[in-house]
C-alpha cells in the first residue's frame, strides 16, 4: 500500500484445532505464491467522543492511587489526609463524584494558572470558560451532598509538596480535577478489511483530532496508529503469512484497585472504612498481597494485587 507495510490480524482471532489452522495457513500462502495476494474489502471511519473522567471521591482516589501510584488503600488515605492537613488537598473523605451547585471553579483555576507547573493547561481552561463549570455537556459524576470531590486546595509544584510520592498524589488529584473540567476528546477510528483466499483480515488506525481533556492527563492519551491510503478493491501483495501458537492463561490475581471497586459495588464498607477492611484482612492473612506494579490504566485496572486465582486452559492458533 504505497510502499508501506501492514500487519493485519486474522478476523477469526484464534482456532483450537491445529490441523484446520495449518490448512487455512497453507491456503493463504498458496494464494500469495500464485500472485493473487490480498484485496481491500473496505475501509471505514468513525469519530468517537471520549468524555472526561469524573472528579475523585474517596473510593476513586484509592483505586487510582493503587493502579497509578502502586499505593495500598490504607497508605493512600494516610497520604491524602497528610496533604489535606498541610493545605494542599481538599477534604479526602467524600462520596461525591460530581460538583455541587455553586462550586467555585474559578478561584482554584486562576491560582493554578498563575503557577508555572500548571499554567498552560489551567490558563487554557479559564479561556474556554471552565471557571463557570465543566466544559463537557452532561459531565459525569454525582453530588452525594456530603463534601465536594477531592481537588487541589492550592497550587503547588514538586518541591513545595515534598517531591516523591507526595508530589505524585498531588499531581494525580490536580490532573484529574483539570481533566474533569475539560472538553471531550475526539478520536478518528479507521478500520480496513482485507480478503485473502476466502479469509478476512483487519487493520485498525487511530488519530486524535481534538485532544480535549487529554491535555490535562497526557498519559491517558492513546497512541496514534496510522494506516496508509487504501481504497476498496485495491490489490496488495502478501509478503508473509505467519501462524502463531500459544496457550490461554488463567486470569491474573485480583488487584487492590479491582477489590476496592468490587467492595463498593457490593456495598461492603464505606468510603471511610474500605481501606481499614483491606488492611485488616491482609493483617489476619485471609488474603496475601503478592506485589505491586501497574497492571492497568487509571480507570480501575490496577497493580498486581490481593491474592486469588482463576482457571483456564487450552491451546490456540492464530495467524496474521
Residue pairs with C-beta under 8 A, 6 or more apart in sequence:
1 228
1 229
1 230
1 234
1 236
2 228
2 229
4 228
5 239
6 192
6 203
6 227
6 228
6 236
7 203
7 320
8 192
8 194
8 201
8 202
8 203
8 320
9 201
9 202
9 203
9 318
9 320
10 199
10 200
10 201
10 318
10 319
10 320
11 193
11 199
11 200
11 201
11 202
12 199
12 318
13 318
14 316
14 317
14 318
15 21
15 24
15 316
15 317
15 318
16 314
16 315
16 316
16 317
18 245
18 315
18 317
21 243
21 317
21 318
21 319
22 243
22 317
24 199
24 319
25 241
25 243
25 319
27 197
27 198
27 199
28 196
28 197
28 199
28 238
28 241
28 319
29 241
30 197
31 37
31 196
31 197
31 238
32 196
32 237
32 238
32 239
32 241
36 196
36 197
37 196
37 235
37 236
37 237
37 238
38 194
38 195
38 196
38 201
38 235
38 236
38 237
38 238
39 194
39 195
39 196
39 233
39 234
39 235
39 236
40 192
40 193
40 194
40 230
40 231
40 232
40 233
40 234
40 235
40 236
41 193
41 194
41 195
41 200
41 232
42 192
42 193
42 232
43 190
43 191
43 192
43 193
43 230
43 231
43 232
44 190
44 191
44 192
45 188
45 189
45 190
45 191
46 188
46 189
47 186
47 187
47 188
47 189
47 209
48 186
48 187
48 188
48 189
49 184
49 185
49 186
50 184
50 185
50 186
50 187
50 212
51 136
51 139
51 140
51 184
52 134
52 136
52 139
52 140
52 179
52 180
52 181
52 182
52 183
52 184
52 185
52 212
52 213
53 140
53 176
53 179
53 180
53 213
53 217
53 298
53 299
54 60
54 97
54 98
54 139
54 140
54 141
54 149
54 180
55 97
55 98
55 99
55 141
55 149
55 150
55 151
55 176
55 177
55 180
56 64
56 97
56 149
56 150
56 173
56 176
56 177
57 94
57 95
57 96
57 97
57 144
57 149
57 150
57 271
58 77
58 92
58 93
58 94
58 95
58 150
58 271
58 272
58 274
59 95
59 260
59 261
59 264
59 271
59 274
60 97
61 76
61 77
61 80
61 92
61 150
61 173
62 73
62 76
62 77
62 257
62 260
62 274
62 275
63 257
63 260
63 261
63 300
63 302
64 172
64 176
64 257
64 298
65 71
65 73
65 75
65 76
65 79
65 80
65 169
65 172
66 72
66 73
66 76
66 255
66 256
66 257
66 260
66 292
66 302
66 303
66 305
67 255
67 257
67 294
67 295
67 296
67 297
67 298
67 299
67 300
67 301
67 302
67 303
68 168
68 172
68 294
68 298
69 76
69 165
69 168
69 169
69 172
70 292
70 293
70 294
70 303
71 79
71 165
71 169
71 292
72 256
72 275
72 278
72 279
72 289
72 292
73 256
73 260
73 274
73 275
73 278
73 279
74 275
74 276
74 278
74 279
76 169
76 275
77 92
77 93
77 275
79 165
79 166
79 169
80 89
80 92
80 150
80 169
80 173
81 92
82 166
83 89
83 92
83 161
83 166
83 169
83 170
84 90
84 91
84 92
84 153
87 153
87 154
88 152
88 153
88 154
88 156
88 161
88 170
89 150
89 151
89 152
89 153
89 170
89 173
90 147
90 148
90 149
90 150
90 151
90 152
90 153
91 147
91 150
92 150
93 147
93 271
93 272
94 144
94 146
94 147
94 148
94 149
94 150
94 271
95 144
95 146
95 270
95 271
96 141
96 142
96 143
96 144
96 145
96 146
96 147
96 148
96 149
97 140
97 141
97 142
97 144
97 149
98 139
98 140
98 141
98 142
98 143
98 149
99 105
99 133
99 134
99 141
99 143
99 148
99 149
100 143
100 145
100 148
101 143
103 133
103 148
105 130
105 131
105 132
105 133
105 181
106 126
106 131
106 132
108 151
108 152
108 153
108 154
108 155
108 177
109 122
109 125
109 126
109 130
109 131
109 181
110 122
110 126
110 131
111 154
111 155
112 118
112 119
112 121
112 122
112 152
112 155
112 174
112 178
113 119
113 122
113 123
113 125
113 126
114 155
115 122
115 155
115 156
115 157
116 157
117 155
117 156
117 157
117 158
118 155
118 174
118 178
121 178
121 215
121 216
122 178
124 215
125 131
125 135
125 178
125 181
125 182
128 135
128 183
129 135
130 181
130 182
133 139
133 181
134 180
134 181
134 182
135 181
135 182
135 183
136 182
136 183
136 184
136 212
136 213
139 180
141 149
141 180
149 177
149 180
150 173
151 173
151 174
151 177
152 170
152 173
152 174
152 177
156 170
158 167
161 167
161 170
175 216
175 217
176 217
178 213
178 216
178 217
179 213
179 216
179 217
179 220
180 213
182 212
182 213
182 215
182 216
183 210
183 212
183 213
184 210
184 212
184 213
185 208
185 210
185 211
185 212
185 213
185 214
185 221
186 208
186 209
186 210
186 212
187 206
187 207
187 208
187 209
187 222
188 206
188 207
188 209
189 204
189 205
189 206
190 204
190 205
190 206
190 207
190 227
191 202
191 203
191 204
191 205
192 202
192 203
192 204
192 205
192 227
192 230
193 200
193 201
193 202
194 200
194 201
194 202
194 203
194 236
195 201
196 238
196 241
201 320
203 227
204 225
204 227
205 225
205 226
205 227
206 222
206 223
206 224
206 225
207 224
207 226
208 214
208 221
208 222
208 224
211 221
214 220
214 221
217 298
219 298
220 297
220 298
241 319
241 320
242 319
242 320
243 317
243 318
243 319
244 317
244 318
244 319
244 320
245 315
245 316
245 317
246 315
246 316
246 317
246 318
247 313
247 314
247 315
247 316
248 312
248 313
248 314
248 315
248 316
249 312
250 309
250 310
250 311
250 312
251 310
251 312
252 295
252 304
253 290
253 304
253 305
253 306
253 307
253 308
253 309
254 262
254 305
254 306
254 307
254 308
255 295
255 296
255 301
255 302
255 303
255 304
255 305
255 306
256 278
256 289
256 292
256 302
256 303
256 305
256 306
257 296
257 300
257 301
257 302
257 303
257 305
258 300
258 301
258 302
258 305
259 278
259 305
259 306
260 274
260 278
261 300
262 268
263 269
263 274
263 277
263 278
264 274
268 274
268 277
269 276
269 277
278 306
281 287
282 288
282 289
282 306
287 306
287 307
287 308
288 306
288 307
289 305
289 306
289 307
290 304
290 305
290 306
290 307
291 303
291 304
292 303
292 304
292 305
293 303
293 304
294 301
294 302
294 303
295 301
295 302
295 303
295 304
295 305
296 302
296 303
